[in-house]
């Protein structure tokens, strides 16, 4: 049967146009690389330092009006900074022009920057001698032409800085010998930046900004896609603060290095072998040669699903919003938060408000986003490839994918059943039988690291709470936005126990033999996670005056990056908040990854000691 409208030919034609556009874009960014102009290498460090200083001035000039209430002193300071930005930009351009050996090529490649520098000179003259008014003469009829030009210049400089950083990224990746440390440092850098931004007065409604420990807690919770909050996200933050949190969730969910590398691939040719070896663990790809393709799929799939989820939220909401803009913001925010398994919400009671708790569209959209985000990109892509690839040898799913799917389905079903039975006449008493099933299903899904709730978590009984603790501890799947010890770890350990009890000396799963090192790793992950949770809970009990169940629930929720709480997060002391911050960070990067990143490696392949049994009963 012939396909309608020749969609294949149109798709191929569109791809060809996209590749041509990318090639042109790649070439257009080469003018930002100074080394092609043979500038004296002695001057390079000083020019780079000037560029860094200029970038910091631009960032400061942008943050001052956004993050602070503009007093006359700050307005004057900002004007001084803008003057230095103009001077630094002009000086940087003309110094490079003087030092380069081929000025014609330099001007031909950087004609746009030359034009901007010329206008910057005019503006500097206007500032120094206010009676001339060159800019006003050139832009007759324009409202505040100087401000418009300065905004344009700041935006251009920020764009240049971003491109230069992306161009430096391959060199940075190639220098990394320890992928684990690089991953940890990238998360710490993102948390530090978020903490600084949330401390700005413009980030909060009261104009005071968050205290350091609260800003650190909120930033860590967003980057580690946890969702625990010490202040109400819905009422405490301004639009700027909400956008900061949203950005931290998105970058923390897919990884700042992953996202930056994706942008680099757009403006350049590709990655080298060393860079791909560094990235393969971050994108869940064992084959280094497939890292580039996998990275594009991860980012592309993330944005596609989040966009569809935002549309689902927008169409499903029955809440009365003041404007369409706010409705769009809420839709995008919750779509990103749900897919990244973050659990942050712009509603005070998460999704437990009556308008959301029983809304079928909101529940289905949220649950689908949570499950897709928690399955893992490798599993989702293998399922898509298996459905679309006609090759016979690819029809069978890998043991990893089958383990993830089976374990996820079993945990969701069992969790739903237990919560439904245990809370039937408790927190679910006021619901119809259909809403009871939906609420139980939602809680079973969200407990495994998502953090949203449609019923009051603090009112849930002890028996159902214990079930939720188990589900939180297990968490989602590898190479996903979820936390916990992961579904595959749980499945391997449970299967290993069954095989050991039955007298097997090897482990089999789906008619495949699982290597011993996988079992050792799974056991290590569980023991390290349990140890971390145990130690942190003991420390919390020493500094906090809350019940053991509440503290234990809070700690498991933090380490498994779930975000559910029994209502004590905002009442924690500074030491308690710091303990939770450490737990969230270790849970997100992986405690085994963290310890392996700083452990001394020992080569045991050169020798083998004699074997001897140990009695274990």
SETI-790273 format. One record per residue (C-alpha): residue number from 1; residue in one letter; x, y, z. Coordinates in steps of 0.25 Angstrom, whole numbers. Example, Ala and Ser with C-alpha at 12.3 -4.5 7.8 and 13.67 -1.06 7.14 Angstrom:
REM residues 2
R  resi  resn     c1     c2     c3
R     1     a     49    -18     31
R     2     s     55     -4     29
END
This chain:
REM residues 617
R  resi  resn     c1     c2     c3
R     1     x      0      0      0
R     2     x      6     14     -4
R     3     x      8     23      8
R     4     x     -1     36      7
R     5     x      5     49      2
R     6     x     19     42      0
R     7     x     23     45     15
R     8     x     36     37     14
R     9     x     41     46      2
R    10     x     37     59     10
R    11     x     44     54     22
R    12     x     57     51     15
R    13     x     56     65      8
R    14     x     54     71     22
R    15     x     66     64     27
R    16     x     75     68     16
R    17     x     71     83     18
R    18     x     74     81     33
R    19     x     88     76     30
R    20     x     91     87     21
R    21     x     86     97     31
R    22     x     95     91     42
R    23     x    107     91     32
R    24     x    105    106     30
R    25     x    103    109     45
R    26     x    116    101     48
R    27     x    124    109     38
R    28     x    118    122     44
R    29     x    123    119     58
R    30     x    137    118     54
R    31     x    139    133     54
R    32     x    139    132     69
R    33     x    152    124     70
R    34     x    164    133     72
R    35     x    174    123     68
R    36     x    171    124     53
R    37     x    176    138     52
R    38     x    190    134     57
R    39     x    189    144     69
R    40     x    202    145     77
R    41     x    201    133     87
R    42     x    208    141     97
R    43     x    195    150     98
R    44     x    185    139     98
R    45     x    185    137    113
R    46     x    183    152    115
R    47     x    172    152    104
R    48     x    165    140    111
R    49     x    166    147    124
R    50     x    160    160    118
R    51     x    148    151    112
R    52     x    145    145    126
R    53     x    145    158    133
R    54     x    136    164    122
R    55     x    127    152    124
R    56     x    126    154    139
R    57     x    123    168    137
R    58     x    112    165    127
R    59     x    106    154    137
R    60     x    106    164    148
R    61     x    100    175    140
R    62     x     88    166    136
R    63     x     86    160    150
R    64     x     86    174    157
R    65     x     73    179    152
R    66     x     67    165    153
R    67     x     72    160    166
R    68     x     71    173    174
R    69     x     62    185    176
R    70     x     68    196    168
R    71     x     73    207    178
R    72     x     80    220    173
R    73     x     93    214    177
R    74     x     91    201    170
R    75     x     86    209    157
R    76     x     99    217    158
R    77     x    107    204    160
R    78     x    100    197    148
R    79     x    103    209    139
R    80     x    118    208    143
R    81     x    118    194    140
R    82     x    112    196    126
R    83     x    122    206    123
R    84     x    133    196    126
R    85     x    126    186    118
R    86     x    126    196    106
R    87     x    141    199    108
R    88     x    145    185    110
R    89     x    138    180     97
R    90     x    144    191     89
R    91     x    158    189     95
R    92     x    157    174     93
R    93     x    153    175     78
R    94     x    164    185     74
R    95     x    175    178     82
R    96     x    172    166     74
R    97     x    171    174     61
R    98     x    185    180     64
R    99     x    192    166     68
R   100     x    186    158     56
R   101     x    195    156     44
R   102     x    184    156     34
R   103     x    175    168     37
R   104     x    167    167     25
R   105     x    163    153     28
R   106     x    160    157     42
R   107     x    151    168     38
R   108     x    144    160     27
R   109     x    141    149     37
R   110     x    137    158     48
R   111     x    130    169     41
R   112     x    118    168     50
R   113     x    127    170     62
R   114     x    134    182     56
R   115     x    120    189     53
R   116     x    116    186     68
R   117     x    130    191     73
R   118     x    128    204     64
R   119     x    114    207     71
R   120     x    120    204     84
R   121     x    131    215     82
R   122     x    120    224     78
R   123     x    112    221     91
R   124     x    125    223     99
R   125     x    127    236     93
R   126     x    112    240     97
R   127     x    115    235    111
R   128     x    127    243    112
R   129     x    122    256    105
R   130     x    107    256    107
R   131     x    105    268     98
R   132     x    108    260     85
R   133     x     97    250     85
R   134     x    102    242     73
R   135     x     94    229     77
R   136     x     81    238     78
R   137     x     84    244     64
R   138     x     86    230     58
R   139     x     74    225     64
R   140     x     64    236     63
R   141     x     50    233     68
R   142     x     55    220     76
R   143     x     51    220     91
R   144     x     64    219     99
R   145     x     73    215     88
R   146     x     85    214     98
R   147     x     78    204    107
R   148     x     73    196     95
R   149     x     88    195     89
R   150     x     93    192    103
R   151     x     83    180    104
R   152     x     87    175     90
R   153     x    102    176     93
R   154     x    100    168    107
R   155     x     92    158     99
R   156     x    102    157     88
R   157     x    114    155     99
R   158     x    106    145    106
R   159     x    104    137     93
R   160     x    119    138     90
R   161     x    123    133    104
R   162     x    113    121    102
R   163     x    119    117     89
R   164     x    133    119     94
R   165     x    130    110    106
R   166     x    124     99     97
R   167     x    136    100     88
R   168     x    145     98    100
R   169     x    136     86    105
R   170     x    143     75     96
R   171     x    157     79    102
R   172     x    151     79    116
R   173     x    145     65    113
R   174     x    158     60    107
R   175     x    166     64    120
R   176     x    157     56    129
R   177     x    163     43    134
R   178     x    153     40    145
R   179     x    138     41    139
R   180     x    132     39    153
R   181     x    139     51    159
R   182     x    136     60    146
R   183     x    121     56    148
R   184     x    122     60    163
R   185     x    129     73    160
R   186     x    118     77    150
R   187     x    107     74    159
R   188     x    114     82    170
R   189     x    116     94    161
R   190     x    102     94    157
R   191     x     97     93    171
R   192     x    106    105    175
R   193     x    101    114    164
R   194     x     87    111    167
R   195     x     89    114    182
R   196     x     95    127    178
R   197     x     83    131    169
R   198     x     73    127    180
R   199     x     80    136    190
R   200     x     77    148    182
R   201     x     66    157    187
R   202     x     59    156    174
R   203     x     57    141    175
R   204     x     47    142    186
R   205     x     34    150    188
R   206     x     38    156    201
R   207     x     50    163    194
R   208     x     60    157    204
R   209     x     65    144    197
R   210     x     67    131    203
R   211     x     76    128    214
R   212     x     89    121    210
R   213     x     85    107    216
R   214     x     71    108    210
R   215     x     76    113    197
R   216     x     86    101    197
R   217     x     75     91    201
R   218     x     66     96    190
R   219     x     77     96    179
R   220     x     81     82    183
R   221     x     67     77    183
R   222     x     65     83    169
R   223     x     78     78    163
R   224     x     77     65    169
R   225     x     62     64    165
R   226     x     57     61    179
R   227     x     46     71    182
R   228     x     48     73    196
R   229     x     45     87    200
R   230     x     47     96    212
R   231     x     39    107    207
R   232     x     26    107    198
R   233     x     30    108    184
R   234     x     16    113    180
R   235     x     16    125    188
R   236     x     30    128    193
R   237     x     37    130    180
R   238     x     36    141    169
R   239     x     36    137    154
R   240     x     51    138    154
R   241     x     52    129    165
R   242     x     43    119    159
R   243     x     50    119    146
R   244     x     63    117    153
R   245     x     57    104    160
R   246     x     52    100    146
R   247     x     65    101    140
R   248     x     72     94    151
R   249     x     62     82    150
R   250     x     64     81    135
R   251     x     79     82    135
R   252     x     80     72    147
R   253     x     70     63    141
R   254     x     78     60    128
R   255     x     91     65    133
R   256     x     98     78    130
R   257     x    110     72    123
R   258     x    100     64    114
R   259     x     92     76    111
R   260     x    105     85    108
R   261     x    111     74     99
R   262     x     97     73     91
R   263     x     99     88     88
R   264     x    113     86     85
R   265     x    109     75     74
R   266     x    100     86     68
R   267     x    111     96     66
R   268     x    123     87     62
R   269     x    126     74     55
R   270     x    127     63     66
R   271     x    134     57     78
R   272     x    147     50     78
R   273     x    149     36     84
R   274     x    154     41     98
R   275     x    142     50     99
R   276     x    133     39     96
R   277     x    139     30    106
R   278     x    137     41    116
R   279     x    122     42    113
R   280     x    118     28    111
R   281     x    115     25    125
R   282     x    107     38    127
R   283     x     98     35    115
R   284     x     97     20    119
R   285     x    104     15    106
R   286     x    114      4    107
R   287     x    119      5     93
R   288     x    127     18     91
R   289     x    125     19     76
R   290     x    110     21     79
R   291     x    111     32     89
R   292     x    108     43     80
R   293     x     95     37     74
R   294     x     91     33     88
R   295     x     93     47     94
R   296     x     84     53     83
R   297     x     73     43     85
R   298     x     73     45    100
R   299     x     72     60     99
R   300     x     62     60     87
R   301     x     53     50     94
R   302     x     54     58    107
R   303     x     49     71    100
R   304     x     39     63     92
R   305     x     32     56    103
R   306     x     32     69    112
R   307     x     26     77    101
R   308     x     15     66     99
R   309     x     13     66    114
R   310     x     12     81    115
R   311     x      1     80    105
R   312     x     -6     69    113
R   313     x     -6     78    125
R   314     x    -11     90    118
R   315     x    -23     83    112
R   316     x    -26     75    125
R   317     x    -26     86    135
R   318     x    -39     91    141
R   319     x    -32    101    151
R   320     x    -36    115    148
R   321     x    -23    122    144
R   322     x    -21    138    144
R   323     x    -16    137    130
R   324     x    -12    128    118
R   325     x      3    131    121
R   326     x      2    126    135
R   327     x     -5    113    130
R   328     x      6    111    120
R   329     x     16    113    131
R   330     x      9    103    140
R   331     x      8     93    129
R   332     x     23     94    125
R   333     x     28     94    140
R   334     x     20     82    144
R   335     x     23     74    131
R   336     x     38     76    133
R   337     x     37     73    148
R   338     x     29     60    145
R   339     x     38     55    134
R   340     x     50     58    142
R   341     x     44     51    154
R   342     x     46     64    162
R   343     x     33     66    169
R   344     x     34     81    170
R   345     x     20     87    168
R   346     x     14    101    167
R   347     x      2     97    176
R   348     x      4     98    191
R   349     x     -2     84    193
R   350     x      5     78    181
R   351     x     -6     71    173
R   352     x    -14     68    186
R   353     x    -24     80    183
R   354     x    -38     75    180
R   355     x    -37     81    166
R   356     x    -25     72    163
R   357     x    -26     60    172
R   358     x    -38     54    164
R   359     x    -35     60    150
R   360     x    -33     48    141
R   361     x    -25     56    131
R   362     x    -15     61    141
R   363     x    -13     48    148
R   364     x    -11     40    134
R   365     x     -2     51    129
R   366     x      7     51    142
R   367     x      7     36    143
R   368     x     12     34    129
R   369     x     23     45    130
R   370     x     28     39    143
R   371     x     28     25    137
R   372     x     35     29    124
R   373     x     45     37    132
R   374     x     48     26    142
R   375     x     49     14    131
R   376     x     63     19    126
R   377     x     66     24    112
R   378     x     73     12    108
R   379     x     61      3    111
R   380     x     51     13    103
R   381     x     61     14     91
R   382     x     62     -1     91
R   383     x     47     -3     91
R   384     x     45      7     80
R   385     x     56      1     71
R   386     x     51    -13     73
R   387     x     37     -9     69
R   388     x     42     -1     56
R   389     x     54    -10     52
R   390     x     50    -22     43
R   391     x     63    -29     45
R   392     x     60    -43     52
R   393     x     72    -43     61
R   394     x     67    -30     67
R   395     x     53    -34     71
R   396     x     57    -40     84
R   397     x     59    -30     96
R   398     x     71    -30    104
R   399     x     72    -36    118
R   400     x     74    -22    124
R   401     x     61    -17    117
R   402     x     53    -29    120
R   403     x     57    -28    135
R   404     x     54    -13    136
R   405     x     40    -15    130
R   406     x     36    -27    138
R   407     x     41    -22    151
R   408     x     35     -8    148
R   409     x     21    -14    145
R   410     x     22    -23    157
R   411     x     25    -12    167
R   412     x     14     -3    162
R   413     x      4    -14    162
R   414     x      8    -19    176
R   415     x      9     -5    182
R   416     x     -4     -1    176
R   417     x    -11    -13    183
R   418     x     -5    -11    196
R   419     x     -8      4    197
R   420     x    -22      1    192
R   421     x    -25     -9    203
R   422     x    -18     -3    214
R   423     x    -23     11    212
R   424     x    -37      7    207
R   425     x    -44     12    219
R   426     x    -33     22    223
R   427     x    -28     33    214
R   428     x    -36     28    203
R   429     x    -50     27    210
R   430     x    -56     39    204
R   431     x    -53     35    189
R   432     x    -62     27    180
R   433     x    -56     13    177
R   434     x    -51     18    163
R   435     x    -44     29    170
R   436     x    -38     20    180
R   437     x    -32     11    170
R   438     x    -26     23    162
R   439     x    -21     30    175
R   440     x    -14     17    179
R   441     x     -8     15    166
R   442     x     -3     29    166
R   443     x      4     27    180
R   444     x     10     14    175
R   445     x     16     21    163
R   446     x     20     34    169
R   447     x     26     27    182
R   448     x     37     22    173
R   449     x     45     35    173
R   450     x     35     45    166
R   451     x     30     52    179
R   452     x     16     57    175
R   453     x      5     53    183
R   454     x    -11     54    181
R   455     x    -13     50    196
R   456     x     -8     55    209
R   457     x      5     47    211
R   458     x      6     50    226
R   459     x     -8     44    228
R   460     x     -4     31    222
R   461     x     -4     19    232
R   462     x      8     12    237
R   463     x      6     -1    229
R   464     x      5      7    216
R   465     x     16     16    220
R   466     x     25      4    221
R   467     x     21     -1    207
R   468     x     24     13    202
R   469     x     38     12    209
R   470     x     41      0    201
R   471     x     37      5    188
R   472     x     45     18    190
R   473     x     57     10    194
R   474     x     56      2    181
R   475     x     54     14    172
R   476     x     54     15    157
R   477     x     63      9    146
R   478     x     78     11    142
R   479     x     81     23    132
R   480     x     68     30    136
R   481     x     64     42    144
R   482     x     60     34    156
R   483     x     68     30    168
R   484     x     68     19    178
R   485     x     76      6    177
R   486     x     69      3    164
R   487     x     60     -7    159
R   488     x     71    -16    153
R   489     x     79    -16    166
R   490     x     66    -21    173
R   491     x     63    -31    163
R   492     x     77    -37    162
R   493     x     78    -38    178
R   494     x     64    -45    179
R   495     x     67    -54    168
R   496     x     81    -57    174
R   497     x     74    -61    187
R   498     x     64    -70    180
R   499     x     76    -77    173
R   500     x     84    -79    185
R   501     x     73    -84    193
R   502     x     70    -94    182
R   503     x     85    -99    182
R   504     x     90    -93    169
R   505     x    104    -88    169
R   506     x    101    -78    158
R   507     x     90    -69    155
R   508     x     81    -69    143
R   509     x     71    -59    138
R   510     x     62    -60    126
R   511     x     70    -72    121
R   512     x     83    -65    122
R   513     x     95    -66    132
R   514     x     97    -53    140
R   515     x    112    -51    143
R   516     x    117    -51    157
R   517     x    122    -37    157
R   518     x    108    -32    154
R   519     x    103    -39    167
R   520     x    115    -33    175
R   521     x    112    -19    170
R   522     x     97    -21    173
R   523     x    100    -26    187
R   524     x    110    -14    189
R   525     x    100     -4    185
R   526     x     89     -9    194
R   527     x     99    -10    206
R   528     x    105      4    204
R   529     x     91     10    202
R   530     x     86      4    215
R   531     x     98      8    222
R   532     x     97     23    217
R   533     x     82     23    221
R   534     x     85     17    235
R   535     x     96     26    238
R   536     x     88     39    233
R   537     x     76     34    241
R   538     x     84     33    254
R   539     x     90     47    252
R   540     x     76     53    249
R   541     x     71     47    262
R   542     x     82     54    269
R   543     x     79     68    264
R   544     x     64     67    262
R   545     x     52     66    271
R   546     x     43     58    262
R   547     x     37     44    262
R   548     x     46     32    257
R   549     x     37     29    246
R   550     x     36     43    241
R   551     x     51     44    241
R   552     x     54     31    234
R   553     x     43     34    224
R   554     x     50     47    221
R   555     x     64     41    220
R   556     x     59     30    211
R   557     x     52     40    202
R   558     x     64     49    201
R   559     x     74     38    198
R   560     x     65     32    188
R   561     x     62     46    182
R   562     x     47     44    184
R   563     x     43     57    190
R   564     x     31     52    198
R   565     x     30     56    213
R   566     x     22     54    225
R   567     x     22     69    227
R   568     x     35     72    235
R   569     x     44     77    224
R   570     x     41     92    227
R   571     x     43     90    242
R   572     x     57     83    241
R   573     x     69     90    248
R   574     x     81     95    240
R   575     x     89     83    243
R   576     x     77     74    239
R   577     x     76     81    226
R   578     x     90     79    223
R   579     x     89     64    226
R   580     x     78     63    216
R   581     x     86     71    206
R   582     x     97     61    207
R   583     x     88     50    205
R   584     x     81     56    193
R   585     x     94     58    186
R   586     x     99     44    189
R   587     x     86     38    185
R   588     x     87     46    171
R   589     x    101     43    167
R   590     x    101     29    173
R   591     x    108     25    186
R   592     x    116     15    179
R   593     x    120     24    168
R   594     x    124     35    178
R   595     x    133     25    186
R   596     x    139     19    173
R   597     x    142     33    168
R   598     x    151     35    180
R   599     x    156     21    183
R   600     x    170     16    180
R   601     x    170      6    168
R   602     x    177     -7    170
R   603     x    180    -17    158
R   604     x    176    -31    163
R   605     x    178    -37    149
R   606     x    193    -40    151
R   607     x    191    -50    162
R   608     x    181    -59    169
R   609     x    181    -65    183
R   610     x    178    -80    186
R   611     x    163    -82    189
R   612     x    158    -86    202
R   613     x    143    -87    207
R   614     x    137    -79    218
R   615     x    125    -84    226
R   616     x    113    -75    224
R   617     x    100    -80    230
END
